[in-house]
Amino acid sequence: MSNRMINILVPVISVILGLLVGAIVMAVSGYDPILGYTALWNGIFGDSYAIGETIRQITPYILAGLAVAFAFRTGLFNIGVEGQLIVGWFAAVYVGAAFDLPKVIHLPLSILAGAAAGALWAFLPGLLKAKMKIHEVIVTIMMNYIALHVVNALIKTWSGGGDKTERILDSASLRSDFLASLTDYSRLHYGIIIALMMVVLMWFLLEKTTMGFELKSVGFNENASEYGGMKIGKNIILAMVISGAFAGLAGAMEGLGTFGNMYTRGGFTGIGFDGIAVALLGANTPLGVIFGAVLFGSLKYGALNMPNAAQIPEEIVQIVIALVIFFVACGYAIRLLLSKISKKKEAK
Amino acid sequence: MEYVIEMLNIRKEFGNFVANDNITLQLGKGEIHALLGENGAGKSTLMNVLFGLYQPEGGEIRVRGKKVDITDPNVANDLGIGMVHQHFMLVENFTVTENIILGNEPTKGGSLNISAAAKKVAELSRQYGLNVDPYAKIEDISVGMQQRVEILKTLYRGAEILIFDEPTASLTPQEITELIAIMRKLITEGKSIILITHKLQEIMDVSDRVTVIRKGKGIGTVITDESSPEELASLMVGRQVVFKTEKGPSHPTEEVLTVKDLVVTDSRNVEKVKRLNLNVRRGEIVGIAGIDGNGQSELIEAITGLRKVKAGTVAINGKDITNKRPRQVTESGVGHIPQDRHKHGLVLDFPIGHNIALQTYYQKPLSKGGIIDYKAIDRFAEGIIEQYDVRTQGPHEPARALSGGNQQKAIIGREVERDPDLLIAALPTRGLDVGAIEFIHRRLIEQRDNGKAVLLVSFELDEVMNVSDRIAVIYDGMIIDTVIPSETDEQELGLLMAGHSRKEAAAIQAEEGDDKHVQ
């Protein structure tokens, strides 16, 4: 079996296995798996509205996945994507609502504000790691809580005690009548294009530039990189800042595209943490992140239809979704199995 | 001769690659039998077959005359075969005893019985003169002691046949002498030993017979006393090997490296280099001779910008580079073959091609305006790979997959190709076989002959003696003397390295001479 065949077969087999075990869980719990999966399918691809919403859901997953993947590729573990996303969301909404500017300036400025806020939120853990060797995992986890509560407080202050911000002006919105009409008035917005552009950007940075060469080199071996004349601290900070900017953009997509404002939150969005799984599913490559985000985004959104259309309780749905993701993550085991099978065939 | 182990016509394949092709090795009882071969000749594969980690495709193994099937390491253990690995398999924060019993812990009423085990360990240690404290923690004892723990581990499990895999690779000369004494003691206590190595001197010193393999093929077995290092080397490499690299007289001209009153501290702020003075001129190789830990690493790191200078100055071609960043040092004409090629020399997870570009990736023609031209890097790397005989599948192979000698050749190619005015080579031949050593020495001399300055740091006396034009002896962070190789000998150099003055050294040597007369 060729490597390429295996690369295609592995995720397909993984998803099928996950669905099979999920079916067993549904059947054992007394629900009809066929009905359940039909509902899931329709939730994702059923009509143009579902497709539009699914793509909308995928958008922030791509950016969160890129944030985590970029950090991984440069030897860092950014668990703070969630917090960077929250500050990015708020900053984008703030700029989108507080200024009145022509769209060509306002929209890019609001998007950049989101990216800058995320970058700033990641700069601090980067600085602490570069200067004082404080592990980024601890700092970024803590920065998540700080982000959540600081942003909640800011929203309350800004809205005079309320629980939501003002709505952004149309000149800062990613929404488009064209995309909405195409998808039966879903909330699909131009964010997906920005996300895909960022996929290209990450690939370009890592694979084409001297900056990427240095970032990867420092991630693999700081000593040899220093010997090779690279500045270790600068590269660690830069890696965190770029990762944080991706995360901030994910927040900006929610603020400027999906919601148009921001509510105070009781807890995390979860997108930042799911970004870790998205990055790992995609083997930390830009293209892989798209695959991971599509899987996560579609399952997350499609699953919403299962309780309605098939009366399967939310909890069972969560288990089924988790099983599919679990089996995809087990790709390595399936790869091993396939190579054994093909070896046996060769022996014959 | 009575054989305890016979490996007859062993064949081991990995896919299409034949790692062992018809190799025969017979270990006599009470014998130290050396297994000699270049890096990658198949020594480790053969021993892994004996230890049950690999199953051979052909041939048979007999232990004490009986044909056996060693299907896994437990079978090997039961047959009394023990292996002392090159890279120790020890738990750092466990004690000696805990490490030794790991895997078959003695229990008493369901709880560990450490004291009984420790007693047995102490007994074994005494019997074989190992001098190991059963309660010492591994992280607190020296590398030489850790190796003895590995030896004890095999003895504790009742090994009669001990395999030593490159046992001297990480030992100091002192520890090597002690290890050789231990091996002799093991023999007098009735054990038999297979010694895997590519160091010829050790083989001459300690072994009874030598089996040579080359590129996976058994070349034959010779009796050590009837052979010579020259013969063994040519058997191993397959051609005549020059031990003393040919070189003409040196013609030094102007000064390239000037180190004045240099003071450098280590990470714990202890002074390691103390007001050191040194200069290296164009057209000469200056060797720094000294025992490990006398400030060599700190000196080199300070020159190359990897460590801060506390006081004093470093200049290249008269230009001050004190406390400049590594890149500025590199760009002012310094090439550096680092002491630890895995730590500083290579990004092991990068392809070897990236590593060859590690010092120049940001310059034209390898990149332009911040954009890297990976095709140009590949071409550049392919050139060096060919010119420096780096055996690899190509520039895209991970550096990790190359053998030590080939990794080193790639580093040397990278540094020499930049045509530096000063080439610093720190332990450039550590762990390499004679073929690679010869190659590297030749390159260093070639640099000298091209009018470059070369600074060589080495712990190997014969390397310093053979390659250098001048030898600076370092002791306790200072250059205490400078000698010309032709005017000194290993004995005098050894005494200087131990901190004696030349006068004292002469006195000691004279005294020893007298002793011999008395006897």
Interface residues (C-beta under 8 A of the other chain):
Chain A: K208 T209 T210 M211 G212 F213 K216 S217 F220 N221 N223 A224 S225 E226 Y227 G228 G229 M230 K231
Chain B: T304 L306 R325 P326 R327 T330 H336 P338 K343 H344 G345 L346 V347 L348 D349 F350 H354 L358 Q359 Y361 Y362 S367 G370 I371 I372
